[in-house]
Amino acid sequence: MTQKYIAKIVPLNADFIGTKAHGQAEFTEDNDTLHIKIEMFDTPANTQHWEHFHGFPDGKDAQIATMDQDVNHDNLVDLPETEAVSGTTMVPFDNAPQDMNIPNDNYPTSDANGHFAYEKDVPLDALKKQFKEVFGTDDLELDKRVIYVHGVPQNLKLPISVAGEVGDYDAHVTLPIATGKIEKA
């Protein structure tokens, strides 16, 4: 049985970043494969962009963050501020999503025009096995998840209040630039 999901990806933090990153994601579960296709426009140029789906391990329906989540009023919604409505980072859209290895340098990099396209076939059995190890269930519940695209150039001066360090990566890497609610097609 084939099930398709889509997410319209809208800008977040655009006023500060100076670009209105947007695009679309498609997820197709087909037997033993999850086909992921993401295309983004107007992202910060020549920048690696982490991208993931976020959600709540207890199955609560995740929502996209808006400027309402800017609890410290620095005019940016950073990664920790998204957690109240979007949950935690779950699955990366990198070179091996099934490994669920979040901090790495294997994510797409935008071109000089701020465009990138990502497409990957992921073995569902391997992804669900790893998902169960981490979150206690093998049900991805894609229609209860949201997608985030992250990443701004290192030379963009961020306020000291911006948080979101992950391992050796700072808030420039994790700052959300776009988000979208994943829905059944």
HUBEL-V297108 format. One record per backbone hydrogen bond with DSSP energy under -1.0 kcal/mol. NH is the residue of the N-H (numbers start at 1). CO is the residue of the C=O. E is the energy in kcal/mol with one decimal. If there is no record, write none. Layout:
# HUBEL-V297108
nh=NH co=CO e=E
nh=NH co=CO e=E
This chain:
# HUBEL-V297108
nh=3 co=29 e=-2.4
nh=5 co=27 e=-3.1
nh=6 co=183 e=-2.7
nh=7 co=25 e=-2.2
nh=9 co=23 e=-2.6
nh=10 co=179 e=-3.2
nh=12 co=177 e=-2.2
nh=17 co=13 e=-2.3
nh=18 co=14 e=-3.0
nh=22 co=41 e=-2.2
nh=23 co=9 e=-2.0
nh=24 co=39 e=-2.0
nh=25 co=7 e=-2.4
nh=26 co=37 e=-2.8
nh=27 co=5 e=-2.7
nh=28 co=35 e=-2.5
nh=29 co=3 e=-3.1
nh=30 co=33 e=-3.0
nh=31 co=1 e=-1.1
nh=33 co=30 e=-1.8
nh=34 co=122 e=-2.7
nh=35 co=28 e=-3.0
nh=36 co=120 e=-3.2
nh=37 co=26 e=-2.5
nh=38 co=118 e=-3.0
nh=39 co=24 e=-2.4
nh=40 co=116 e=-2.9
nh=41 co=22 e=-3.2
nh=43 co=114 e=-2.4
nh=46 co=111 e=-1.5
nh=49 co=108 e=-3.4
nh=52 co=148 e=-1.9
nh=53 co=91 e=-2.1
nh=54 co=146 e=-3.2
nh=55 co=88 e=-2.1
nh=59 co=56 e=-2.1
nh=62 co=144 e=-2.0
nh=63 co=85 e=-2.9
nh=69 co=66 e=-2.3
nh=70 co=67 e=-1.8
nh=71 co=69 e=-2.3
nh=73 co=70 e=-1.1
nh=82 co=79 e=-1.3
nh=86 co=82 e=-2.5
nh=87 co=83 e=-1.9
nh=88 co=55 e=-2.5
nh=90 co=53 e=-2.4
nh=91 co=53 e=-1.4
nh=93 co=51 e=-3.3
nh=99 co=96 e=-2.0
nh=100 co=97 e=-1.6
nh=110 co=47 e=-2.6
nh=111 co=115 e=-2.3
nh=114 co=111 e=-2.1
nh=116 co=40 e=-1.8
nh=118 co=38 e=-3.3
nh=120 co=36 e=-2.5
nh=122 co=34 e=-2.7
nh=124 co=32 e=-2.1
nh=127 co=123 e=-2.2
nh=128 co=124 e=-3.2
nh=129 co=125 e=-2.1
nh=130 co=126 e=-2.2
nh=131 co=127 e=-2.8
nh=132 co=128 e=-2.4
nh=133 co=129 e=-1.9
nh=134 co=130 e=-2.0
nh=135 co=131 e=-3.4
nh=136 co=132 e=-2.1
nh=144 co=141 e=-2.6
nh=145 co=142 e=-1.8
nh=146 co=54 e=-2.0
nh=147 co=180 e=-3.0
nh=148 co=52 e=-2.4
nh=149 co=178 e=-2.5
nh=150 co=50 e=-3.3
nh=151 co=175 e=-2.1
nh=152 co=172 e=-2.8
nh=156 co=153 e=-1.8
nh=162 co=159 e=-1.9
nh=166 co=169 e=-2.2
nh=169 co=166 e=-2.4
nh=173 co=170 e=-1.4
nh=174 co=170 e=-1.2
nh=175 co=171 e=-1.9
nh=177 co=149 e=-3.3
nh=178 co=149 e=-1.6
nh=179 co=10 e=-2.5
nh=180 co=147 e=-2.0
nh=182 co=145 e=-2.2
nh=183 co=6 e=-2.9
nh=185 co=4 e=-3.0
